[in-house]
Amino acid sequence: MISSMTGFCSLTESGLTCEVRSVNHRFLEVSVRMPEALRYLEPTIRQICRDKLQRGKVDWQLRVAPELNATLQVNAQALDRLKDALSQVEAAFPSAAIPSQTDLLAWPGVTLEDSRPMAAEQSSTLIRDVVQGLIEARRREGDALKQVLLEKLAAFEAEVVSLQAETQDLVERQRARLIARFAELGIELDSDRLHQEIVLLMQKSDIEEELDRLAAHVGEFRDQLARSAQSREGVGRRLDFLLQEFNRETNTIASKSWDRSLTLRAVEMKVLIEQLREQVQNVE
């Protein structure tokens, strides 16, 4: 099933809130924000993400409900160090304001809290549930992405099929244009020489091969989307590579263009490629 790299999930259990969000990224990048007392969970979070996700920038935030924390304890050693530091400050700046008891308790390290609201095994279960929720959110987003991609792909394919159907007409129009141009310049050529010149110029501007390759790339793009339904492997990088091929062939068509209508068609195809690329950037 195709998955987006954009998703969000948040769950709370026994006072522990796990919140995770992800956005598109070339690789898997995991960042974690949590109280120091919960730092023991970070390796578990990173391992689960590596096991379940392939790409995306994944940001975690863990919080503990204050009212569910265990009893507050004072770190006597930290308090003594803070007292010595305040004595030095008072000696250097006698007029400095004296911190309140509340200020002292709020100083980092002065208080000790038992901030483990649940056992490690229970915490791991919660983290796995959050990751599964993120995966489901990314899949729902992926379903919507797939529909957009198929619509844009169909529009691009229609342009390719239309140009393929008009190839012979384009050739005849170019032949007539060249003959008219020779006549306008007053160049008299025998029929064999004229035929050779026309064939040479038409070969240089022939786009049939590019259209055939584009048709093959479109088929492969659609096959990749279809195969993603039966595979856990991400298809984002493959789709991005195919779009590079789309762009290369379309640029060649544009460079060979001699007709204003063909140039406009090539521009429209490039617009569709860019729209496809914007969407593919979010595919895992």
C-alpha atoms as one frame of an Amber mdcrd trajectory, in Angstrom:
protein
   0.000   0.000   0.000   1.347   3.414  -0.941   2.156   5.579   2.082   2.678
   9.271   2.454   5.510  10.590   4.606   3.093  13.054   6.213   1.223  11.909
   9.303   0.399  12.541  12.959  -0.639  10.489  15.989  -0.982  11.198  19.705
  -1.912   8.835  22.545  -2.029   9.224  26.333  -1.903   6.425  28.879  -1.233
   6.495  32.647  -0.145  10.109  32.466   2.349   9.592  29.618   1.541  11.407
  26.363   3.326  10.287  23.193   2.964  12.573  20.186   4.591  11.966  16.819
   4.428  13.777  13.501   6.284  13.158  10.246   6.972  15.042   7.022   8.790
  14.205   3.808  12.547  13.601   3.851  15.007  11.772   1.605  15.910   9.347
   4.390  14.621   8.311   7.818  15.475  10.949  10.423  14.138  10.603  13.962
  14.294  13.343  16.617  12.986  12.948  20.184  12.056  15.553  22.792  11.334
  14.244  26.284  12.082  14.869  29.971  15.436  13.514  31.103  13.663  11.016
  33.350  12.153   9.413  30.204  15.397   9.307  28.232  15.560   5.545  28.760
  12.771   5.243  26.164  14.726   6.887  23.331  16.538   3.722  22.093  13.193
   1.905  21.983  11.615   4.715  19.969  14.459   4.809  17.452  14.504   1.032
  17.009  10.746   0.802  16.457  10.936   3.612  13.886  13.733   1.819  12.025
  11.705  -1.393  12.020   8.409   0.138  10.872   9.297   3.197   8.754  11.515
   3.674   5.722  11.639   7.402   5.034  10.524  10.674   6.544  11.506  13.235
   9.174   9.849  11.912  12.335   9.524  14.193  15.379   8.575  12.749  18.766
   7.470  14.570  21.896   6.860  12.790  25.199   5.226  14.512  28.168   4.253
  13.422  31.679   1.141  14.882  33.299   2.441  16.855  36.335  -0.416  15.857
  38.600   0.420  12.184  38.124   4.091  12.492  39.082   5.329  10.871  42.248
   6.302  12.880  45.347   8.774  15.721  44.880  12.229  15.337  46.447  14.996
  17.896  46.921  18.449  17.125  45.568  20.530  18.192  48.581  23.826  18.157
  46.677  22.500  20.323  43.882  20.940  22.683  46.426  24.298  23.063  48.238
  26.053  23.864  44.947  23.380  26.434  44.132  23.760  27.952  47.623  27.520
  28.376  47.129  26.960  29.967  43.722  24.393  32.396  45.147  26.849  33.369
  47.942  29.439  34.287  45.305  26.869  36.314  43.389  25.797  38.114  46.587
  29.415  38.947  47.415  29.998  40.407  43.953  26.605  42.133  43.692  25.251
  42.952  47.178  22.220  44.747  45.786  21.112  41.801  43.628  17.626  40.451
  44.288  17.412  37.364  46.488  15.729  34.425  44.699  12.538  33.104  46.235
  12.004  29.531  47.381   9.897  28.931  44.297  12.784  30.135  42.119  15.131
  27.739  43.886  12.813  24.764  43.408  12.461  25.607  39.716  16.236  25.555
  39.220  17.300  22.580  37.020  18.517  19.641  39.076  17.349  20.939  42.477
  14.277  18.720  42.550  14.105  14.982  41.914  10.950  13.544  40.431   9.935
   9.971  39.794   8.702  10.634  36.256   8.236   7.052  35.124   4.436   6.816
  34.959   4.510   3.203  33.763   6.791   0.194  33.427   9.246  -0.037  30.522
   7.267  -2.859  28.871   4.037  -0.880  29.082   5.818   2.202  27.722   7.117
   0.173  24.754   3.579  -1.008  24.004   2.339   2.579  24.006   5.143   3.647
  21.674   4.321   0.801  19.265   0.659   1.821  19.312   1.639   5.400  18.475
   3.854   4.257  15.586   1.024   2.085  14.268  -1.305   5.078  14.466   1.242
   7.132  12.513   1.519   4.384   9.879  -2.265   4.273   9.469  -2.398   8.065
   9.137   0.353   7.949   6.508  -1.515   5.233   4.612  -4.735   7.271   4.581
  -2.764  10.196   3.226  -1.124   7.797   0.766  -4.504   6.694  -0.593  -5.354
  10.308  -1.357  -1.917  10.836  -2.908  -2.365   7.797  -5.133  -5.609   9.153
  -6.560  -3.985  12.508  -7.333  -1.015  10.781  -8.973  -3.262   8.606 -11.134
  -5.258  11.638 -12.257  -2.126  13.598 -13.213  -0.623  10.515 -14.863  -3.773
  10.024 -16.937  -3.589  13.636 -18.108   0.075  13.207 -19.065  -0.639   9.925
 -20.853  -3.431  11.590 -22.812  -0.922  14.153 -24.114   1.467  11.376 -25.162
  -1.258   9.345 -26.886  -2.553  12.447 -28.652   0.914  13.307 -29.971   1.441
   9.712 -31.103  -1.811   9.864 -33.060  -0.747  13.159 -34.646   2.799  12.101
 -35.533   2.041  11.456 -39.208   0.141  14.714 -39.471   3.076  16.542 -37.896
   5.412  14.956 -40.440   3.223  16.037 -43.373   2.888  19.563 -41.974   6.635
  19.823 -41.575   7.209  18.527 -45.114   4.811  21.098 -46.542   6.430  23.813
 -44.443   9.915  22.945 -45.691   8.841  22.868 -49.335   7.154  26.238 -48.909
  10.268  27.618 -47.255  12.528  26.468 -50.094  10.147  28.037 -52.603  10.054
  31.278 -50.628  13.853  31.481 -50.661  13.938  30.737 -54.379  16.055  27.622
 -53.924  15.685  25.264 -56.879  16.496  21.654 -56.053  15.917  18.540 -58.101
  13.325  16.194 -56.680  15.875  13.683 -55.351  17.944  16.363 -53.601  14.800
  17.964 -52.192  13.648  14.605 -50.902  17.035  14.001 -49.230  17.027  17.399
 -47.531  13.492  16.942 -46.307  14.247  13.463 -44.945  17.366  14.752 -43.171
  15.558  17.647 -41.513  12.594  15.489 -40.558  14.874  12.885 -38.958  16.405
  15.573 -36.765  12.982  16.657 -35.552  11.361  13.220 -35.295   9.843  12.648
 -31.826   8.393   9.179 -32.313  11.099   7.430 -30.260  10.700   9.875 -27.380
   6.949   9.318 -27.371   7.396   5.529 -27.352   9.763   5.768 -24.376   7.358
   8.083 -22.555   4.532   5.609 -23.094   6.719   2.861 -21.590   7.629   5.065
 -18.599   3.955   5.860 -17.994   3.168   2.136 -17.944   5.987   1.466 -15.471
   4.825   4.343 -13.247   1.327   2.892 -13.125   2.713  -0.617 -12.449   4.763
   0.694  -9.517   1.646   2.241  -7.983  -0.235  -1.038  -8.459   2.570  -3.183
  -6.979   2.799  -0.963  -3.922  -0.530  -2.407  -2.747   1.084  -5.833  -2.239
   4.467  -4.679  -0.899   5.760  -2.934   2.210   8.682  -1.546   0.241   8.425
   2.156  -0.496   8.085   3.252  -4.123   8.838   6.958  -3.683  12.425   6.801
  -4.955  11.450   4.682  -7.989   8.666   7.092  -8.911  11.027  10.032  -8.558
  13.535   8.337 -10.876  10.812   7.669 -13.473   9.823  11.333 -13.375  13.401
  12.248 -14.186  13.038  10.094 -17.297   9.687  11.763 -18.072  11.421  15.121
 -17.879  14.384  14.063 -20.014  12.234  12.788 -22.879   9.909  15.796 -22.733
  12.886  18.176 -22.852  14.099  16.360 -25.973  10.671  16.761 -27.577  10.703
  20.463 -26.753  14.211  20.869 -28.206  13.063  19.224 -31.465   9.920  21.297
 -31.692   9.502  23.351 -34.860   5.788  24.026 -34.443   4.245  26.449 -31.941
   1.459  24.032 -31.037   4.014  21.268 -30.347   5.996  23.625 -28.122   2.867
  24.459 -26.143   2.080  20.763 -25.758   5.599  20.136 -24.451   5.160  22.956
 -21.948   1.880  21.444 -20.745   3.594  18.072 -20.333   6.342  19.678 -18.244
   3.711  21.325 -16.045   2.111  17.926 -15.433   5.526  16.402 -14.653   6.169
  19.101 -12.073   2.760  18.504 -10.496   3.535  14.782 -10.321   6.941  15.504
  -8.794   5.413  17.689  -6.070   3.162  14.827  -5.039   5.834  12.130  -5.316
   8.039  14.084  -2.888   5.582  12.986  -0.158   5.522   9.286  -1.113   7.487
   6.975   1.190
